[in-house]
Amino acid sequence: MRMKKANLPSKVCVACARPFVWRKKWERDWDRVLYCSDACRRGVHPLARRAASGPR
């Protein structure tokens, strides 16, 4: 049975603070997923860098 997109679980990325939704490839690891993308995980996404540097 398929889930409707509106019913998918979501989280907030710890690096860029943007919301992201569940993906099939994260099915087994959803509890451990913290980042919305590889760029945020590596800290190279512009929003991730801004969040790490603190308020200006």
N, CA, C, O and CB atoms as a CASP TS submission, in Angstrom:
PFRMAT TS
TARGET T0000
AUTHOR 0000-0000-0000
METHOD Language model
MODEL 1
PARENT N/A
ATOM      1  N   MET     1       0.837  -1.186   0.000  1.00  0.00           N
ATOM      2  CA  MET     1       0.000   0.000   0.000  1.00  0.00           C
ATOM      3  C   MET     1       0.877   1.243   0.000  1.00  0.00           C
ATOM      4  O   MET     1       1.859   1.299   0.741  1.00  0.00           O
ATOM      5  CB  MET     1      -0.950   0.002   1.212  1.00  0.00           C
ATOM      6  N   ARG     2       0.555   2.212  -0.792  1.00  0.00           N
ATOM      7  CA  ARG     2       1.325   3.440  -0.903  1.00  0.00           C
ATOM      8  C   ARG     2       0.814   4.494   0.058  1.00  0.00           C
ATOM      9  O   ARG     2      -0.378   4.569   0.360  1.00  0.00           O
ATOM     10  CB  ARG     2       1.282   3.966  -2.325  1.00  0.00           C
ATOM     11  N   MET     3       1.747   5.305   0.531  1.00  0.00           N
ATOM     12  CA  MET     3       1.381   6.448   1.360  1.00  0.00           C
ATOM     13  C   MET     3       1.165   7.656   0.468  1.00  0.00           C
ATOM     14  O   MET     3       1.845   7.810  -0.547  1.00  0.00           O
ATOM     15  CB  MET     3       2.468   6.739   2.426  1.00  0.00           C
ATOM     16  N   LYS     4       0.234   8.503   0.833  1.00  0.00           N
ATOM     17  CA  LYS     4       0.071   9.757   0.115  1.00  0.00           C
ATOM     18  C   LYS     4       1.150  10.718   0.585  1.00  0.00           C
ATOM     19  O   LYS     4       1.551  10.692   1.749  1.00  0.00           O
ATOM     20  CB  LYS     4      -1.350  10.357   0.333  1.00  0.00           C
ATOM     21  N   LYS     5       1.619  11.563  -0.320  1.00  0.00           N
ATOM     22  CA  LYS     5       2.702  12.488   0.019  1.00  0.00           C
ATOM     23  C   LYS     5       2.360  13.369   1.217  1.00  0.00           C
ATOM     24  O   LYS     5       3.241  13.709   2.007  1.00  0.00           O
ATOM     25  CB  LYS     5       3.030  13.360  -1.177  1.00  0.00           C
ATOM     26  N   ALA     6       1.123  13.731   1.353  1.00  0.00           N
ATOM     27  CA  ALA     6       0.717  14.588   2.466  1.00  0.00           C
ATOM     28  C   ALA     6       0.836  13.873   3.810  1.00  0.00           C
ATOM     29  O   ALA     6       0.905  14.524   4.853  1.00  0.00           O
ATOM     30  CB  ALA     6      -0.713  15.066   2.261  1.00  0.00           C
ATOM     31  N   ASN     7       0.860  12.547   3.794  1.00  0.00           N
ATOM     32  CA  ASN     7       0.908  11.773   5.036  1.00  0.00           C
ATOM     33  C   ASN     7       2.299  11.269   5.394  1.00  0.00           C
ATOM     34  O   ASN     7       2.450  10.541   6.375  1.00  0.00           O
ATOM     35  CB  ASN     7      -0.021  10.609   4.935  1.00  0.00           C
ATOM     36  N   LEU     8       3.322  11.638   4.620  1.00  0.00           N
ATOM     37  CA  LEU     8       4.677  11.172   4.900  1.00  0.00           C
ATOM     38  C   LEU     8       5.232  11.883   6.127  1.00  0.00           C
ATOM     39  O   LEU     8       4.965  13.068   6.327  1.00  0.00           O
ATOM     40  CB  LEU     8       5.596  11.401   3.684  1.00  0.00           C
ATOM     41  N   PRO     9       6.005  11.172   6.956  1.00  0.00           N
ATOM     42  CA  PRO     9       6.615  11.824   8.114  1.00  0.00           C
ATOM     43  C   PRO     9       7.667  12.830   7.664  1.00  0.00           C
ATOM     44  O   PRO     9       8.251  12.691   6.590  1.00  0.00           O
ATOM     45  CB  PRO     9       7.242  10.780   9.057  1.00  0.00           C
ATOM     46  N   SER    10       7.901  13.831   8.482  1.00  0.00           N
ATOM     47  CA  SER    10       8.894  14.843   8.134  1.00  0.00           C
ATOM     48  C   SER    10       9.773  15.151   9.337  1.00  0.00           C
ATOM     49  O   SER    10       9.426  14.841  10.477  1.00  0.00           O
ATOM     50  CB  SER    10       8.212  16.125   7.626  1.00  0.00           C
ATOM     51  N   LYS    11      10.921  15.770   9.059  1.00  0.00           N
ATOM     52  CA  LYS    11      11.880  16.197  10.079  1.00  0.00           C
ATOM     53  C   LYS    11      12.440  17.542   9.654  1.00  0.00           C
ATOM     54  O   LYS    11      12.170  18.020   8.552  1.00  0.00           O
ATOM     55  CB  LYS    11      13.027  15.142  10.275  1.00  0.00           C
ATOM     56  N   VAL    12      13.224  18.149  10.540  1.00  0.00           N
ATOM     57  CA  VAL    12      13.909  19.397  10.231  1.00  0.00           C
ATOM     58  C   VAL    12      15.402  19.097  10.200  1.00  0.00           C
ATOM     59  O   VAL    12      15.932  18.475  11.121  1.00  0.00           O
ATOM     60  CB  VAL    12      13.567  20.524  11.277  1.00  0.00           C
ATOM     61  N   CYS    13      16.075  19.535   9.148  1.00  0.00           N
ATOM     62  CA  CYS    13      17.503  19.304   8.984  1.00  0.00           C
ATOM     63  C   CYS    13      18.269  20.030  10.092  1.00  0.00           C
ATOM     64  O   CYS    13      18.004  21.201  10.364  1.00  0.00           O
ATOM     65  CB  CYS    13      17.980  19.774   7.585  1.00  0.00           C
ATOM     66  N   VAL    14      19.222  19.337  10.734  1.00  0.00           N
ATOM     67  CA  VAL    14      19.981  19.946  11.822  1.00  0.00           C
ATOM     68  C   VAL    14      20.995  20.965  11.313  1.00  0.00           C
ATOM     69  O   VAL    14      21.472  21.787  12.095  1.00  0.00           O
ATOM     70  CB  VAL    14      20.690  18.873  12.626  1.00  0.00           C
ATOM     71  N   ALA    15      21.335  20.936  10.035  1.00  0.00           N
ATOM     72  CA  ALA    15      22.315  21.864   9.482  1.00  0.00           C
ATOM     73  C   ALA    15      21.675  23.145   8.954  1.00  0.00           C
ATOM     74  O   ALA    15      22.116  24.245   9.289  1.00  0.00           O
ATOM     75  CB  ALA    15      23.091  21.190   8.376  1.00  0.00           C
ATOM     76  N   CYS    16      20.640  23.005   8.130  1.00  0.00           N
ATOM     77  CA  CYS    16      20.062  24.186   7.477  1.00  0.00           C
ATOM     78  C   CYS    16      18.702  24.578   8.038  1.00  0.00           C
ATOM     79  O   CYS    16      18.168  25.625   7.672  1.00  0.00           O
ATOM     80  CB  CYS    16      19.934  23.937   5.998  1.00  0.00           C
ATOM     81  N   ALA    17      18.137  23.769   8.909  1.00  0.00           N
ATOM     82  CA  ALA    17      16.847  24.029   9.571  1.00  0.00           C
ATOM     83  C   ALA    17      15.663  24.049   8.606  1.00  0.00           C
ATOM     84  O   ALA    17      14.628  24.641   8.911  1.00  0.00           O
ATOM     85  CB  ALA    17      16.909  25.349  10.304  1.00  0.00           C
ATOM     86  N   ARG    18      15.804  23.407   7.447  1.00  0.00           N
ATOM     87  CA  ARG    18      14.678  23.303   6.519  1.00  0.00           C
ATOM     88  C   ARG    18      13.992  21.959   6.713  1.00  0.00           C
ATOM     89  O   ARG    18      14.655  20.974   7.035  1.00  0.00           O
ATOM     90  CB  ARG    18      15.148  23.472   5.047  1.00  0.00           C
ATOM     91  N   PRO    19      12.679  21.899   6.525  1.00  0.00           N
ATOM     92  CA  PRO    19      11.970  20.626   6.670  1.00  0.00           C
ATOM     93  C   PRO    19      12.226  19.713   5.465  1.00  0.00           C
ATOM     94  O   PRO    19      12.401  20.186   4.342  1.00  0.00           O
ATOM     95  CB  PRO    19      10.457  20.871   6.836  1.00  0.00           C
ATOM     96  N   PHE    20      12.246  18.409   5.714  1.00  0.00           N
ATOM     97  CA  PHE    20      12.344  17.432   4.646  1.00  0.00           C
ATOM     98  C   PHE    20      11.478  16.239   5.011  1.00  0.00           C
ATOM     99  O   PHE    20      11.215  15.989   6.188  1.00  0.00           O
ATOM    100  CB  PHE    20      13.820  17.004   4.402  1.00  0.00           C
ATOM    101  N   VAL    21      11.037  15.503   3.998  1.00  0.00           N
ATOM    102  CA  VAL    21      10.119  14.384   4.221  1.00  0.00           C
ATOM    103  C   VAL    21      10.803  13.052   3.991  1.00  0.00           C
ATOM    104  O   VAL    21      11.865  12.977   3.372  1.00  0.00           O
ATOM    105  CB  VAL    21       8.905  14.502   3.312  1.00  0.00           C
ATOM    106  N   TRP    22      10.178  12.005   4.498  1.00  0.00           N
ATOM    107  CA  TRP    22      10.637  10.632   4.411  1.00  0.00           C
ATOM    108  C   TRP    22      10.846  10.225   2.960  1.00  0.00           C
ATOM    109  O   TRP    22      10.073  10.605   2.080  1.00  0.00           O
ATOM    110  CB  TRP    22       9.645   9.694   5.087  1.00  0.00           C
ATOM    111  N   ARG    23      11.900   9.447   2.717  1.00  0.00           N
ATOM    112  CA  ARG    23      12.146   8.874   1.402  1.00  0.00           C
ATOM    113  C   ARG    23      12.295   7.362   1.548  1.00  0.00           C
ATOM    114  O   ARG    23      12.727   6.861   2.586  1.00  0.00           O
ATOM    115  CB  ARG    23      13.412   9.501   0.743  1.00  0.00           C
ATOM    116  N   LYS    24      11.936   6.666   0.511  1.00  0.00           N
ATOM    117  CA  LYS    24      11.990   5.201   0.527  1.00  0.00           C
ATOM    118  C   LYS    24      13.383   4.699   0.888  1.00  0.00           C
ATOM    119  O   LYS    24      13.511   3.717   1.619  1.00  0.00           O
ATOM    120  CB  LYS    24      11.570   4.637  -0.833  1.00  0.00           C
ATOM    121  N   LYS    25      14.439   5.361   0.386  1.00  0.00           N
ATOM    122  CA  LYS    25      15.803   4.898   0.661  1.00  0.00           C
ATOM    123  C   LYS    25      16.186   5.049   2.133  1.00  0.00           C
ATOM    124  O   LYS    25      17.144   4.425   2.590  1.00  0.00           O
ATOM    125  CB  LYS    25      16.792   5.662  -0.202  1.00  0.00           C
ATOM    126  N   TRP    26      15.446   5.872   2.878  1.00  0.00           N
ATOM    127  CA  TRP    26      15.700   6.053   4.304  1.00  0.00           C
ATOM    128  C   TRP    26      14.815   5.153   5.164  1.00  0.00           C
ATOM    129  O   TRP    26      14.800   5.298   6.386  1.00  0.00           O
ATOM    130  CB  TRP    26      15.485   7.505   4.689  1.00  0.00           C
ATOM    131  N   GLU    27      14.089   4.241   4.559  1.00  0.00           N
ATOM    132  CA  GLU    27      13.091   3.438   5.267  1.00  0.00           C
ATOM    133  C   GLU    27      13.670   2.747   6.508  1.00  0.00           C
ATOM    134  O   GLU    27      13.065   2.803   7.578  1.00  0.00           O
ATOM    135  CB  GLU    27      12.506   2.394   4.325  1.00  0.00           C
ATOM    136  N   ARG    28      14.820   2.106   6.378  1.00  0.00           N
ATOM    137  CA  ARG    28      15.408   1.376   7.512  1.00  0.00           C
ATOM    138  C   ARG    28      16.124   2.290   8.493  1.00  0.00           C
ATOM    139  O   ARG    28      16.283   1.931   9.660  1.00  0.00           O
ATOM    140  CB  ARG    28      16.375   0.330   7.009  1.00  0.00           C
ATOM    141  N   ASP    29      16.560   3.466   8.047  1.00  0.00           N
ATOM    142  CA  ASP    29      17.386   4.347   8.871  1.00  0.00           C
ATOM    143  C   ASP    29      16.693   5.653   9.265  1.00  0.00           C
ATOM    144  O   ASP    29      17.362   6.575   9.732  1.00  0.00           O
ATOM    145  CB  ASP    29      18.654   4.665   8.142  1.00  0.00           C
ATOM    146  N   TRP    30      15.407   5.754   9.095  1.00  0.00           N
ATOM    147  CA  TRP    30      14.711   7.026   9.308  1.00  0.00           C
ATOM    148  C   TRP    30      14.979   7.614  10.690  1.00  0.00           C
ATOM    149  O   TRP    30      15.077   8.834  10.820  1.00  0.00           O
ATOM    150  CB  TRP    30      13.220   6.837   9.119  1.00  0.00           C
ATOM    151  N   ASP    31      15.100   6.794  11.710  1.00  0.00           N
ATOM    152  CA  ASP    31      15.352   7.295  13.063  1.00  0.00           C
ATOM    153  C   ASP    31      16.723   7.948  13.183  1.00  0.00           C
ATOM    154  O   ASP    31      16.932   8.798  14.049  1.00  0.00           O
ATOM    155  CB  ASP    31      15.233   6.164  14.072  1.00  0.00           C
ATOM    156  N   ARG    32      17.659   7.557  12.320  1.00  0.00           N
ATOM    157  CA  ARG    32      19.021   8.092  12.389  1.00  0.00           C
ATOM    158  C   ARG    32      19.294   9.200  11.370  1.00  0.00           C
ATOM    159  O   ARG    32      20.362   9.811  11.412  1.00  0.00           O
ATOM    160  CB  ARG    32      20.008   6.977  12.186  1.00  0.00           C
ATOM    161  N   VAL    33      18.366   9.474  10.463  1.00  0.00           N
ATOM    162  CA  VAL    33      18.560  10.514   9.446  1.00  0.00           C
ATOM    163  C   VAL    33      18.454  11.890  10.114  1.00  0.00           C
ATOM    164  O   VAL    33      17.460  12.189  10.776  1.00  0.00           O
ATOM    165  CB  VAL    33      17.506  10.375   8.287  1.00  0.00           C
ATOM    166  N   LEU    34      19.481  12.721   9.937  1.00  0.00           N
ATOM    167  CA  LEU    34      19.515  14.049  10.538  1.00  0.00           C
ATOM    168  C   LEU    34      19.589  15.173   9.512  1.00  0.00           C
ATOM    169  O   LEU    34      19.212  16.308   9.805  1.00  0.00           O
ATOM    170  CB  LEU    34      20.682  14.150  11.470  1.00  0.00           C
ATOM    171  N   TYR    35      20.068  14.868   8.324  1.00  0.00           N
ATOM    172  CA  TYR    35      20.328  15.889   7.312  1.00  0.00           C
ATOM    173  C   TYR    35      19.448  15.676   6.091  1.00  0.00           C
ATOM    174  O   TYR    35      19.101  14.543   5.758  1.00  0.00           O
ATOM    175  CB  TYR    35      21.803  15.880   6.906  1.00  0.00           C
ATOM    176  N   CYS    36      19.089  16.763   5.427  1.00  0.00           N
ATOM    177  CA  CYS    36      18.223  16.679   4.261  1.00  0.00           C
ATOM    178  C   CYS    36      18.989  16.311   2.995  1.00  0.00           C
ATOM    179  O   CYS    36      18.387  15.863   2.018  1.00  0.00           O
ATOM    180  CB  CYS    36      17.505  17.989   4.060  1.00  0.00           C
ATOM    181  N   SER    37      20.314  16.494   2.998  1.00  0.00           N
ATOM    182  CA  SER    37      21.102  16.219   1.806  1.00  0.00           C
ATOM    183  C   SER    37      22.547  15.907   2.178  1.00  0.00           C
ATOM    184  O   SER    37      22.971  16.121   3.314  1.00  0.00           O
ATOM    185  CB  SER    37      21.045  17.407   0.839  1.00  0.00           C
ATOM    186  N   ASP    38      23.289  15.399   1.207  1.00  0.00           N
ATOM    187  CA  ASP    38      24.714  15.150   1.421  1.00  0.00           C
ATOM    188  C   ASP    38      25.460  16.465   1.634  1.00  0.00           C
ATOM    189  O   ASP    38      26.417  16.516   2.406  1.00  0.00           O
ATOM    190  CB  ASP    38      25.315  14.381   0.227  1.00  0.00           C
ATOM    191  N   ALA    39      25.030  17.524   0.956  1.00  0.00           N
ATOM    192  CA  ALA    39      25.680  18.825   1.114  1.00  0.00           C
ATOM    193  C   ALA    39      25.555  19.332   2.550  1.00  0.00           C
ATOM    194  O   ALA    39      26.514  19.872   3.100  1.00  0.00           O
ATOM    195  CB  ALA    39      25.075  19.845   0.139  1.00  0.00           C
ATOM    196  N   CYS    40      24.403  19.166   3.149  1.00  0.00           N
ATOM    197  CA  CYS    40      24.226  19.572   4.549  1.00  0.00           C
ATOM    198  C   CYS    40      25.041  18.681   5.476  1.00  0.00           C
ATOM    199  O   CYS    40      25.618  19.160   6.452  1.00  0.00           O
ATOM    200  CB  CYS    40      22.740  19.525   4.943  1.00  0.00           C
ATOM    201  N   ARG    41      25.090  17.402   5.180  1.00  0.00           N
ATOM    202  CA  ARG    41      25.862  16.479   6.006  1.00  0.00           C
ATOM    203  C   ARG    41      27.343  16.850   5.988  1.00  0.00           C
ATOM    204  O   ARG    41      28.014  16.769   7.017  1.00  0.00           O
ATOM    205  CB  ARG    41      25.669  15.034   5.520  1.00  0.00           C
ATOM    206  N   ARG    42      27.853  17.253   4.834  1.00  0.00           N
ATOM    207  CA  ARG    42      29.261  17.637   4.718  1.00  0.00           C
ATOM    208  C   ARG    42      29.515  19.068   5.171  1.00  0.00           C
ATOM    209  O   ARG    42      30.665  19.454   5.384  1.00  0.00           O
ATOM    210  CB  ARG    42      29.724  17.470   3.289  1.00  0.00           C
ATOM    211  N   GLY    43      28.457  19.859   5.321  1.00  0.00           N
ATOM    212  CA  GLY    43      28.606  21.239   5.752  1.00  0.00           C
ATOM    213  C   GLY    43      28.934  22.206   4.640  1.00  0.00           C
ATOM    214  O   GLY    43      29.425  23.302   4.909  1.00  0.00           O
ATOM    215  N   VAL    44      28.678  21.833   3.390  1.00  0.00           N
ATOM    216  CA  VAL    44      28.999  22.705   2.263  1.00  0.00           C
ATOM    217  C   VAL    44      27.788  23.451   1.705  1.00  0.00           C
ATOM    218  O   VAL    44      27.944  24.350   0.879  1.00  0.00           O
ATOM    219  CB  VAL    44      29.631  21.898   1.170  1.00  0.00           C
ATOM    220  N   HIS    45      26.609  23.095   2.138  1.00  0.00           N
ATOM    221  CA  HIS    45      25.401  23.801   1.694  1.00  0.00           C
ATOM    222  C   HIS    45      25.438  25.214   2.267  1.00  0.00           C
ATOM    223  O   HIS    45      25.769  25.379   3.441  1.00  0.00           O
ATOM    224  CB  HIS    45      24.092  23.045   2.141  1.00  0.00           C
ATOM    225  N   PRO    46      25.114  26.228   1.486  1.00  0.00           N
ATOM    226  CA  PRO    46      25.176  27.620   1.971  1.00  0.00           C
ATOM    227  C   PRO    46      24.397  27.862   3.262  1.00  0.00           C
ATOM    228  O   PRO    46      24.874  28.575   4.145  1.00  0.00           O
ATOM    229  CB  PRO    46      24.654  28.546   0.909  1.00  0.00           C
ATOM    230  N   LEU    47      23.221  27.284   3.381  1.00  0.00           N
ATOM    231  CA  LEU    47      22.434  27.468   4.610  1.00  0.00           C
ATOM    232  C   LEU    47      23.072  26.728   5.786  1.00  0.00           C
ATOM    233  O   LEU    47      22.985  27.179   6.928  1.00  0.00           O
ATOM    234  CB  LEU    47      20.986  26.975   4.402  1.00  0.00           C
ATOM    235  N   ALA    48      23.707  25.603   5.507  1.00  0.00           N
ATOM    236  CA  ALA    48      24.381  24.866   6.575  1.00  0.00           C
ATOM    237  C   ALA    48      25.570  25.664   7.088  1.00  0.00           C
ATOM    238  O   ALA    48      25.812  25.707   8.294  1.00  0.00           O
ATOM    239  CB  ALA    48      24.838  23.476   6.080  1.00  0.00           C
ATOM    240  N   ARG    49      26.312  26.295   6.190  1.00  0.00           N
ATOM    241  CA  ARG    49      27.454  27.108   6.602  1.00  0.00           C
ATOM    242  C   ARG    49      27.010  28.312   7.411  1.00  0.00           C
ATOM    243  O   ARG    49      27.641  28.673   8.404  1.00  0.00           O
ATOM    244  CB  ARG    49      28.249  27.564   5.388  1.00  0.00           C
ATOM    245  N   ARG    50      25.913  28.935   6.976  1.00  0.00           N
ATOM    246  CA  ARG    50      25.383  30.101   7.694  1.00  0.00           C
ATOM    247  C   ARG    50      24.954  29.721   9.088  1.00  0.00           C
ATOM    248  O   ARG    50      25.224  30.461  10.034  1.00  0.00           O
ATOM    249  CB  ARG    50      24.208  30.719   6.939  1.00  0.00           C
ATOM    250  N   ALA    51      24.287  28.578   9.248  1.00  0.00           N
ATOM    251  CA  ALA    51      23.820  28.127  10.561  1.00  0.00           C
ATOM    252  C   ALA    51      24.995  27.788  11.472  1.00  0.00           C
ATOM    253  O   ALA    51      24.929  28.024  12.678  1.00  0.00           O
ATOM    254  CB  ALA    51      22.899  26.908  10.414  1.00  0.00           C
ATOM    255  N   ALA    52      26.076  27.236  10.906  1.00  0.00           N
ATOM    256  CA  ALA    52      27.235  26.850  11.709  1.00  0.00           C
ATOM    257  C   ALA    52      28.021  28.071  12.172  1.00  0.00           C
ATOM    258  O   ALA    52      28.645  28.034  13.232  1.00  0.00           O
ATOM    259  CB  ALA    52      28.143  25.916  10.913  1.00  0.00           C
ATOM    260  N   SER    53      28.003  29.150  11.396  1.00  0.00           N
ATOM    261  CA  SER    53      28.789  30.321  11.759  1.00  0.00           C
ATOM    262  C   SER    53      28.099  31.173  12.829  1.00  0.00           C
ATOM    263  O   SER    53      28.733  32.045  13.424  1.00  0.00           O
ATOM    264  CB  SER    53      29.059  31.160  10.526  1.00  0.00           C
ATOM    265  N   GLY    54      26.830  30.934  13.074  1.00  0.00           N
ATOM    266  CA  GLY    54      26.111  31.668  14.110  1.00  0.00           C
ATOM    267  C   GLY    54      25.460  32.936  13.596  1.00  0.00           C
ATOM    268  O   GLY    54      25.611  33.273  12.421  1.00  0.00           O
ATOM    269  N   PRO    55      24.743  33.643  14.449  1.00  0.00           N
ATOM    270  CA  PRO    55      24.037  34.856  14.023  1.00  0.00           C
ATOM    271  C   PRO    55      25.027  35.976  13.716  1.00  0.00           C
ATOM    272  O   PRO    55      26.107  36.061  14.299  1.00  0.00           O
ATOM    273  CB  PRO    55      23.040  35.311  15.107  1.00  0.00           C
ATOM    274  N   ARG    56      24.620  36.829  12.783  1.00  0.00           N
ATOM    275  CA  ARG    56      25.476  37.965  12.399  1.00  0.00           C
ATOM    276  C   ARG    56      24.903  39.261  12.845  1.00  0.00           C
ATOM    277  O   ARG    56      25.494  40.313  12.604  1.00  0.00           O
ATOM    278  CB  ARG    56      25.687  38.004  10.914  1.00  0.00           C
TER
END
